[in-house]
């Protein structure tokens, strides 16, 4: 029941965001990435625009999501292995 309510709330939020944004940006090779700013757990603002020239993997996950928790060690390993080459994982 809780998962159904959570899914409904998430779907509603996404619908409201899309309705307020007009036409969503087109993500394609050669086009600039859409504007994306967020706040980390320490309260610092993180901006996608400051990562220009790097490959950024944005991963939206939840602590209650078992597959999400399962993939975290793999993503951390990718960050460790390729971070020096311009690969950034943001979860």
Backbone atoms as SQL, in Angstrom:
CREATE TABLE atoms (id INTEGER PRIMARY KEY, chain TEXT, resi INTEGER, resn TEXT, atom TEXT, x REAL, y REAL, z REAL);
INSERT INTO atoms VALUES
  (1, 'A', 1, 'UNK', 'N', 0.819, -1.203, 0.000),
  (2, 'A', 1, 'UNK', 'CA', 0.000, 0.000, 0.000),
  (3, 'A', 1, 'UNK', 'C', 0.866, 1.272, 0.000),
  (4, 'A', 2, 'UNK', 'N', 1.903, 1.257, 0.856),
  (5, 'A', 2, 'UNK', 'CA', 2.779, 2.425, 0.942),
  (6, 'A', 2, 'UNK', 'C', 3.481, 2.668, -0.396),
  (7, 'A', 3, 'UNK', 'N', 3.898, 1.572, -1.058),
  (8, 'A', 3, 'UNK', 'CA', 4.569, 1.736, -2.348),
  (9, 'A', 3, 'UNK', 'C', 3.620, 2.315, -3.389),
  (10, 'A', 4, 'UNK', 'N', 2.336, 1.906, -3.380),
  (11, 'A', 4, 'UNK', 'CA', 1.375, 2.450, -4.333),
  (12, 'A', 4, 'UNK', 'C', 1.177, 3.939, -4.109),
  (13, 'A', 5, 'UNK', 'N', 1.065, 4.342, -2.843),
  (14, 'A', 5, 'UNK', 'CA', 0.888, 5.765, -2.522),
  (15, 'A', 5, 'UNK', 'C', 2.128, 6.543, -2.951),
  (16, 'A', 6, 'UNK', 'N', 3.304, 5.985, -2.673),
  (17, 'A', 6, 'UNK', 'CA', 4.550, 6.648, -3.069),
  (18, 'A', 6, 'UNK', 'C', 4.618, 6.815, -4.578),
  (19, 'A', 7, 'UNK', 'N', 4.241, 5.775, -5.313),
  (20, 'A', 7, 'UNK', 'CA', 4.259, 5.845, -6.780),
  (21, 'A', 7, 'UNK', 'C', 3.278, 6.902, -7.285),
  (22, 'A', 8, 'UNK', 'N', 2.101, 6.980, -6.678),
  (23, 'A', 8, 'UNK', 'CA', 1.116, 7.978, -7.090),
  (24, 'A', 8, 'UNK', 'C', 1.613, 9.391, -6.818),
  (25, 'A', 9, 'UNK', 'N', 2.235, 9.584, -5.664),
  (26, 'A', 9, 'UNK', 'CA', 2.775, 10.904, -5.335),
  (27, 'A', 9, 'UNK', 'C', 3.875, 11.268, -6.324),
  (28, 'A', 10, 'UNK', 'N', 4.780, 10.318, -6.597),
  (29, 'A', 10, 'UNK', 'CA', 5.872, 10.574, -7.541),
  (30, 'A', 10, 'UNK', 'C', 5.328, 10.901, -8.929),
  (31, 'A', 11, 'UNK', 'N', 4.328, 10.146, -9.380),
  (32, 'A', 11, 'UNK', 'CA', 3.738, 10.401, -10.701),
  (33, 'A', 11, 'UNK', 'C', 3.100, 11.786, -10.743),
  (34, 'A', 12, 'UNK', 'N', 2.437, 12.158, -9.669),
  (35, 'A', 12, 'UNK', 'CA', 1.817, 13.488, -9.606),
  (36, 'A', 12, 'UNK', 'C', 2.846, 14.596, -9.647),
  (37, 'A', 13, 'UNK', 'N', 3.946, 14.419, -8.918),
  (38, 'A', 13, 'UNK', 'CA', 5.009, 15.427, -8.914),
  (39, 'A', 13, 'UNK', 'C', 5.632, 15.574, -10.292),
  (40, 'A', 14, 'UNK', 'N', 5.877, 14.456, -10.945),
  (41, 'A', 14, 'UNK', 'CA', 6.457, 14.506, -12.288),
  (42, 'A', 14, 'UNK', 'C', 5.507, 15.214, -13.246),
  (43, 'A', 15, 'UNK', 'N', 4.215, 14.908, -13.148),
  (44, 'A', 15, 'UNK', 'CA', 3.234, 15.561, -14.023),
  (45, 'A', 15, 'UNK', 'C', 3.215, 17.065, -13.779),
  (46, 'A', 16, 'UNK', 'N', 3.278, 17.477, -12.516),
  (47, 'A', 16, 'UNK', 'CA', 3.289, 18.911, -12.208),
  (48, 'A', 16, 'UNK', 'C', 4.555, 19.577, -12.729),
  (49, 'A', 17, 'UNK', 'N', 5.689, 18.912, -12.574),
  (50, 'A', 17, 'UNK', 'CA', 6.932, 19.480, -13.083),
  (51, 'A', 17, 'UNK', 'C', 6.897, 19.652, -14.594),
  (52, 'A', 18, 'UNK', 'N', 6.435, 18.628, -15.290),
  (53, 'A', 18, 'UNK', 'CA', 6.373, 18.710, -16.744),
  (54, 'A', 18, 'UNK', 'C', 5.371, 19.756, -17.211),
  (55, 'A', 19, 'UNK', 'N', 4.258, 19.863, -16.513),
  (56, 'A', 19, 'UNK', 'CA', 3.246, 20.857, -16.895),
  (57, 'A', 19, 'UNK', 'C', 3.781, 22.274, -16.718),
  (58, 'A', 20, 'UNK', 'N', 4.614, 22.485, -15.697),
  (59, 'A', 20, 'UNK', 'CA', 5.145, 23.814, -15.425),
  (60, 'A', 20, 'UNK', 'C', 6.333, 24.178, -16.283),
  (61, 'A', 21, 'UNK', 'N', 6.915, 23.222, -16.950),
  (62, 'A', 21, 'UNK', 'CA', 8.138, 23.476, -17.706),
  (63, 'A', 21, 'UNK', 'C', 7.908, 23.699, -19.186),
  (64, 'A', 22, 'UNK', 'N', 6.697, 23.546, -19.643),
  (65, 'A', 22, 'UNK', 'CA', 6.466, 23.654, -21.080),
  (66, 'A', 22, 'UNK', 'C', 7.010, 22.428, -21.767),
  (67, 'A', 23, 'UNK', 'N', 7.608, 22.621, -22.910),
  (68, 'A', 23, 'UNK', 'CA', 8.150, 21.497, -23.666),
  (69, 'A', 23, 'UNK', 'C', 9.477, 21.059, -23.052),
  (70, 'A', 24, 'UNK', 'N', 9.636, 19.757, -22.746),
  (71, 'A', 24, 'UNK', 'CA', 10.890, 19.309, -22.142),
  (72, 'A', 24, 'UNK', 'C', 12.046, 19.448, -23.119),
  (73, 'A', 25, 'UNK', 'N', 13.257, 19.681, -22.588),
  (74, 'A', 25, 'UNK', 'CA', 14.415, 19.813, -23.468),
  (75, 'A', 25, 'UNK', 'C', 14.697, 18.500, -24.181),
  (76, 'A', 26, 'UNK', 'N', 15.255, 18.606, -25.376),
  (77, 'A', 26, 'UNK', 'CA', 15.586, 17.416, -26.149),
  (78, 'A', 26, 'UNK', 'C', 17.016, 17.024, -25.804),
  (79, 'A', 27, 'UNK', 'N', 17.171, 15.814, -25.283),
  (80, 'A', 27, 'UNK', 'CA', 18.498, 15.303, -24.964),
  (81, 'A', 27, 'UNK', 'C', 19.004, 14.536, -26.174),
  (82, 'A', 28, 'UNK', 'N', 20.056, 15.031, -26.772),
  (83, 'A', 28, 'UNK', 'CA', 20.635, 14.377, -27.941),
  (84, 'A', 28, 'UNK', 'C', 22.113, 14.714, -28.010),
  (85, 'A', 29, 'UNK', 'N', 22.856, 13.858, -28.659),
  (86, 'A', 29, 'UNK', 'CA', 24.280, 14.097, -28.839),
  (87, 'A', 29, 'UNK', 'C', 24.459, 15.418, -29.572),
  (88, 'A', 30, 'UNK', 'N', 25.317, 16.257, -29.039),
  (89, 'A', 30, 'UNK', 'CA', 25.582, 17.551, -29.653),
  (90, 'A', 30, 'UNK', 'C', 24.787, 18.683, -29.035),
  (91, 'A', 31, 'UNK', 'N', 23.658, 18.375, -28.382),
  (92, 'A', 31, 'UNK', 'CA', 22.885, 19.406, -27.692),
  (93, 'A', 31, 'UNK', 'C', 23.421, 19.577, -26.280),
  (94, 'A', 32, 'UNK', 'N', 23.399, 20.805, -25.761),
  (95, 'A', 32, 'UNK', 'CA', 23.825, 20.976, -24.371),
  (96, 'A', 32, 'UNK', 'C', 22.856, 20.251, -23.428),
  (97, 'A', 33, 'UNK', 'N', 23.384, 19.800, -22.319),
  (98, 'A', 33, 'UNK', 'CA', 22.544, 19.136, -21.315),
  (99, 'A', 33, 'UNK', 'C', 21.558, 20.141, -20.742),
  (100, 'A', 34, 'UNK', 'N', 20.374, 19.673, -20.323),
  (101, 'A', 34, 'UNK', 'CA', 19.418, 20.595, -19.705),
  (102, 'A', 34, 'UNK', 'C', 19.956, 21.121, -18.380),
  (103, 'A', 35, 'UNK', 'N', 19.420, 22.246, -17.952),
  (104, 'A', 35, 'UNK', 'CA', 19.808, 22.827, -16.666),
  (105, 'A', 35, 'UNK', 'C', 19.359, 21.876, -15.562),
  (106, 'A', 36, 'UNK', 'N', 20.285, 21.546, -14.675),
  (107, 'A', 36, 'UNK', 'CA', 19.958, 20.667, -13.556),
  (108, 'A', 36, 'UNK', 'C', 20.810, 21.069, -12.369),
  (109, 'A', 37, 'UNK', 'N', 20.162, 21.554, -11.326),
  (110, 'A', 37, 'UNK', 'CA', 20.826, 21.912, -10.078),
  (111, 'A', 37, 'UNK', 'C', 20.165, 21.135, -8.953),
  (112, 'A', 38, 'UNK', 'N', 20.951, 20.735, -7.973),
  (113, 'A', 38, 'UNK', 'CA', 20.398, 20.039, -6.809),
  (114, 'A', 38, 'UNK', 'C', 21.244, 20.388, -5.591),
  (115, 'A', 39, 'UNK', 'N', 20.758, 20.022, -4.430),
  (116, 'A', 39, 'UNK', 'CA', 21.458, 20.281, -3.178),
  (117, 'A', 39, 'UNK', 'C', 21.868, 18.938, -2.584),
  (118, 'A', 40, 'UNK', 'N', 23.152, 18.823, -2.200),
  (119, 'A', 40, 'UNK', 'CA', 23.607, 17.563, -1.619),
  (120, 'A', 40, 'UNK', 'C', 23.237, 17.480, -0.138),
  (121, 'A', 41, 'UNK', 'N', 23.626, 16.386, 0.490),
  (122, 'A', 41, 'UNK', 'CA', 23.230, 16.150, 1.879),
  (123, 'A', 41, 'UNK', 'C', 23.885, 17.118, 2.856),
  (124, 'A', 42, 'UNK', 'N', 24.937, 17.794, 2.425),
  (125, 'A', 42, 'UNK', 'CA', 25.587, 18.799, 3.278),
  (126, 'A', 42, 'UNK', 'C', 25.057, 20.209, 3.010),
  (127, 'A', 43, 'UNK', 'N', 24.104, 20.334, 2.091),
  (128, 'A', 43, 'UNK', 'CA', 23.515, 21.631, 1.781),
  (129, 'A', 43, 'UNK', 'C', 24.221, 22.392, 0.679),
  (130, 'A', 44, 'UNK', 'N', 25.198, 21.765, 0.025),
  (131, 'A', 44, 'UNK', 'CA', 25.915, 22.411, -1.076),
  (132, 'A', 44, 'UNK', 'C', 25.131, 22.267, -2.377),
  (133, 'A', 45, 'UNK', 'N', 25.126, 23.329, -3.176),
  (134, 'A', 45, 'UNK', 'CA', 24.447, 23.287, -4.474),
  (135, 'A', 45, 'UNK', 'C', 25.374, 22.617, -5.486),
  (136, 'A', 46, 'UNK', 'N', 24.818, 21.669, -6.237),
  (137, 'A', 46, 'UNK', 'CA', 25.549, 20.962, -7.280),
  (138, 'A', 46, 'UNK', 'C', 24.888, 21.290, -8.607),
  (139, 'A', 47, 'UNK', 'N', 25.666, 21.774, -9.578),
  (140, 'A', 47, 'UNK', 'CA', 25.138, 22.176, -10.883),
  (141, 'A', 47, 'UNK', 'C', 25.733, 21.321, -11.992),
  (142, 'A', 48, 'UNK', 'N', 24.862, 20.788, -12.823),
  (143, 'A', 48, 'UNK', 'CA', 25.309, 20.005, -13.970),
  (144, 'A', 48, 'UNK', 'C', 26.157, 20.866, -14.899),
  (145, 'A', 49, 'UNK', 'N', 25.822, 22.146, -15.013),
  (146, 'A', 49, 'UNK', 'CA', 26.561, 23.028, -15.924),
  (147, 'A', 49, 'UNK', 'C', 28.038, 23.151, -15.534),
  (148, 'A', 50, 'UNK', 'N', 28.365, 22.955, -14.262),
  (149, 'A', 50, 'UNK', 'CA', 29.763, 23.037, -13.822),
  (150, 'A', 50, 'UNK', 'C', 30.547, 21.780, -14.173),
  (151, 'A', 51, 'UNK', 'N', 29.872, 20.764, -14.676),
  (152, 'A', 51, 'UNK', 'CA', 30.514, 19.507, -15.046),
  (153, 'A', 51, 'UNK', 'C', 30.782, 19.420, -16.543),
  (154, 'A', 52, 'UNK', 'N', 30.666, 20.551, -17.235),
  (155, 'A', 52, 'UNK', 'CA', 30.846, 20.564, -18.689),
  (156, 'A', 52, 'UNK', 'C', 32.163, 19.901, -19.083),
  (157, 'A', 53, 'UNK', 'N', 32.090, 19.038, -20.086),
  (158, 'A', 53, 'UNK', 'CA', 33.260, 18.322, -20.563),
  (159, 'A', 53, 'UNK', 'C', 33.441, 16.966, -19.917),
  (160, 'A', 54, 'UNK', 'N', 32.646, 16.682, -18.888),
  (161, 'A', 54, 'UNK', 'CA', 32.709, 15.379, -18.230),
  (162, 'A', 54, 'UNK', 'C', 31.488, 14.552, -18.624),
  (163, 'A', 55, 'UNK', 'N', 31.598, 13.259, -18.441),
  (164, 'A', 55, 'UNK', 'CA', 30.453, 12.374, -18.605),
  (165, 'A', 55, 'UNK', 'C', 29.823, 12.254, -17.227),
  (166, 'A', 56, 'UNK', 'N', 28.542, 12.604, -17.123),
  (167, 'A', 56, 'UNK', 'CA', 27.848, 12.579, -15.835),
  (168, 'A', 56, 'UNK', 'C', 26.733, 11.549, -15.886),
  (169, 'A', 57, 'UNK', 'N', 26.732, 10.663, -14.915),
  (170, 'A', 57, 'UNK', 'CA', 25.699, 9.636, -14.770),
  (171, 'A', 57, 'UNK', 'C', 24.819, 10.055, -13.603),
  (172, 'A', 58, 'UNK', 'N', 23.604, 10.531, -13.898),
  (173, 'A', 58, 'UNK', 'CA', 22.649, 10.908, -12.849),
  (174, 'A', 58, 'UNK', 'C', 21.828, 9.681, -12.499),
  (175, 'A', 59, 'UNK', 'N', 21.794, 9.332, -11.236),
  (176, 'A', 59, 'UNK', 'CA', 21.083, 8.142, -10.790),
  (177, 'A', 59, 'UNK', 'C', 20.109, 8.531, -9.682),
  (178, 'A', 60, 'UNK', 'N', 18.831, 8.401, -9.964),
  (179, 'A', 60, 'UNK', 'CA', 17.799, 8.702, -8.979),
  (180, 'A', 60, 'UNK', 'C', 17.393, 7.399, -8.314),
  (181, 'A', 61, 'UNK', 'N', 17.549, 7.320, -7.004),
  (182, 'A', 61, 'UNK', 'CA', 17.293, 6.081, -6.293),
  (183, 'A', 61, 'UNK', 'C', 16.649, 6.368, -4.943),
  (184, 'A', 62, 'UNK', 'N', 16.243, 5.315, -4.276),
  (185, 'A', 62, 'UNK', 'CA', 15.615, 5.436, -2.961),
  (186, 'A', 62, 'UNK', 'C', 16.191, 4.381, -2.023),
  (187, 'A', 63, 'UNK', 'N', 16.269, 4.709, -0.750),
  (188, 'A', 63, 'UNK', 'CA', 16.830, 3.782, 0.224),
  (189, 'A', 63, 'UNK', 'C', 16.007, 2.518, 0.356),
  (190, 'A', 64, 'UNK', 'N', 14.716, 2.579, 0.066),
  (191, 'A', 64, 'UNK', 'CA', 13.841, 1.407, 0.193),
  (192, 'A', 64, 'UNK', 'C', 13.830, 0.549, -1.067),
  (193, 'A', 65, 'UNK', 'N', 14.558, 0.942, -2.091),
  (194, 'A', 65, 'UNK', 'CA', 14.590, 0.226, -3.368),
  (195, 'A', 65, 'UNK', 'C', 15.744, -0.789, -3.360),
  (196, 'A', 66, 'UNK', 'N', 15.407, -2.080, -3.253),
  (197, 'A', 66, 'UNK', 'CA', 16.430, -3.131, -3.186),
  (198, 'A', 66, 'UNK', 'C', 17.342, -3.139, -4.417),
  (199, 'A', 67, 'UNK', 'N', 16.812, -3.076, -5.653),
  (200, 'A', 67, 'UNK', 'CA', 17.710, -3.040, -6.814),
  (201, 'A', 67, 'UNK', 'C', 18.613, -1.803, -6.817),
  (202, 'A', 68, 'UNK', 'N', 18.100, -0.690, -6.309),
  (203, 'A', 68, 'UNK', 'CA', 18.914, 0.533, -6.239),
  (204, 'A', 68, 'UNK', 'C', 20.102, 0.320, -5.306),
  (205, 'A', 69, 'UNK', 'N', 19.835, -0.262, -4.138),
  (206, 'A', 69, 'UNK', 'CA', 20.907, -0.525, -3.175),
  (207, 'A', 69, 'UNK', 'C', 21.913, -1.530, -3.748),
  (208, 'A', 70, 'UNK', 'N', 21.418, -2.457, -4.534),
  (209, 'A', 70, 'UNK', 'CA', 22.264, -3.482, -5.127),
  (210, 'A', 70, 'UNK', 'C', 23.249, -2.893, -6.150),
  (211, 'A', 71, 'UNK', 'N', 22.815, -1.870, -6.884),
  (212, 'A', 71, 'UNK', 'CA', 23.675, -1.304, -7.923),
  (213, 'A', 71, 'UNK', 'C', 24.686, -0.298, -7.383),
  (214, 'A', 72, 'UNK', 'N', 24.502, 0.186, -6.163),
  (215, 'A', 72, 'UNK', 'CA', 25.394, 1.214, -5.619),
  (216, 'A', 72, 'UNK', 'C', 26.872, 0.813, -5.632),
  (217, 'A', 73, 'UNK', 'N', 27.247, -0.396, -5.164),
  (218, 'A', 73, 'UNK', 'CA', 28.676, -0.739, -5.201),
  (219, 'A', 73, 'UNK', 'C', 29.257, -0.714, -6.620),
  (220, 'A', 74, 'UNK', 'N', 28.470, -1.125, -7.606),
  (221, 'A', 74, 'UNK', 'CA', 28.953, -1.106, -8.998),
  (222, 'A', 74, 'UNK', 'C', 29.176, 0.332, -9.475),
  (223, 'A', 75, 'UNK', 'N', 28.259, 1.225, -9.126),
  (224, 'A', 75, 'UNK', 'CA', 28.406, 2.620, -9.538),
  (225, 'A', 75, 'UNK', 'C', 29.588, 3.279, -8.837),
  (226, 'A', 76, 'UNK', 'N', 29.785, 2.932, -7.563),
  (227, 'A', 76, 'UNK', 'CA', 30.932, 3.473, -6.838),
  (228, 'A', 76, 'UNK', 'C', 32.245, 2.999, -7.466),
  (229, 'A', 77, 'UNK', 'N', 32.263, 1.754, -7.900),
  (230, 'A', 77, 'UNK', 'CA', 33.458, 1.219, -8.561),
  (231, 'A', 77, 'UNK', 'C', 33.717, 1.936, -9.893),
  (232, 'A', 78, 'UNK', 'N', 32.647, 2.203, -10.658),
  (233, 'A', 78, 'UNK', 'CA', 32.802, 2.953, -11.912),
  (234, 'A', 78, 'UNK', 'C', 33.390, 4.332, -11.649),
  (235, 'A', 79, 'UNK', 'N', 32.909, 4.996, -10.595),
  (236, 'A', 79, 'UNK', 'CA', 33.417, 6.320, -10.234),
  (237, 'A', 79, 'UNK', 'C', 34.896, 6.246, -9.886),
  (238, 'A', 80, 'UNK', 'N', 35.264, 5.259, -9.074),
  (239, 'A', 80, 'UNK', 'CA', 36.682, 5.101, -8.688),
  (240, 'A', 80, 'UNK', 'C', 37.561, 4.814, -9.908),
  (241, 'A', 81, 'UNK', 'N', 37.061, 3.957, -10.791),
  (242, 'A', 81, 'UNK', 'CA', 37.861, 3.524, -11.935),
  (243, 'A', 81, 'UNK', 'C', 38.016, 4.608, -13.005),
  (244, 'A', 82, 'UNK', 'N', 36.940, 5.369, -13.268),
  (245, 'A', 82, 'UNK', 'CA', 36.952, 6.318, -14.390),
  (246, 'A', 82, 'UNK', 'C', 36.853, 7.788, -13.987),
  (247, 'A', 83, 'UNK', 'N', 36.794, 8.076, -12.689),
  (248, 'A', 83, 'UNK', 'CA', 36.662, 9.463, -12.232),
  (249, 'A', 83, 'UNK', 'C', 37.777, 10.373, -12.723),
  (250, 'A', 84, 'UNK', 'N', 38.986, 9.864, -12.732),
  (251, 'A', 84, 'UNK', 'CA', 40.131, 10.675, -13.178),
  (252, 'A', 84, 'UNK', 'C', 40.068, 10.986, -14.669),
  (253, 'A', 85, 'UNK', 'N', 39.245, 10.236, -15.393),
  (254, 'A', 85, 'UNK', 'CA', 39.113, 10.453, -16.838),
  (255, 'A', 85, 'UNK', 'C', 37.903, 11.319, -17.185),
  (256, 'A', 86, 'UNK', 'N', 37.245, 11.901, -16.169),
  (257, 'A', 86, 'UNK', 'CA', 36.122, 12.790, -16.440),
  (258, 'A', 86, 'UNK', 'C', 34.755, 12.150, -16.317),
  (259, 'A', 87, 'UNK', 'N', 34.656, 11.030, -15.621),
  (260, 'A', 87, 'UNK', 'CA', 33.364, 10.358, -15.424),
  (261, 'A', 87, 'UNK', 'C', 32.883, 10.652, -14.008),
  (262, 'A', 88, 'UNK', 'N', 31.654, 11.165, -13.885),
  (263, 'A', 88, 'UNK', 'CA', 31.109, 11.565, -12.581),
  (264, 'A', 88, 'UNK', 'C', 29.776, 10.864, -12.338),
  (265, 'A', 89, 'UNK', 'N', 29.668, 10.149, -11.229),
  (266, 'A', 89, 'UNK', 'CA', 28.391, 9.537, -10.840),
  (267, 'A', 89, 'UNK', 'C', 27.771, 10.436, -9.788),
  (268, 'A', 90, 'UNK', 'N', 26.520, 10.817, -9.998),
  (269, 'A', 90, 'UNK', 'CA', 25.759, 11.586, -9.015),
  (270, 'A', 90, 'UNK', 'C', 24.502, 10.818, -8.698),
  (271, 'A', 91, 'UNK', 'N', 24.366, 10.391, -7.456),
  (272, 'A', 91, 'UNK', 'CA', 23.193, 9.619, -7.034),
  (273, 'A', 91, 'UNK', 'C', 22.412, 10.333, -5.970);
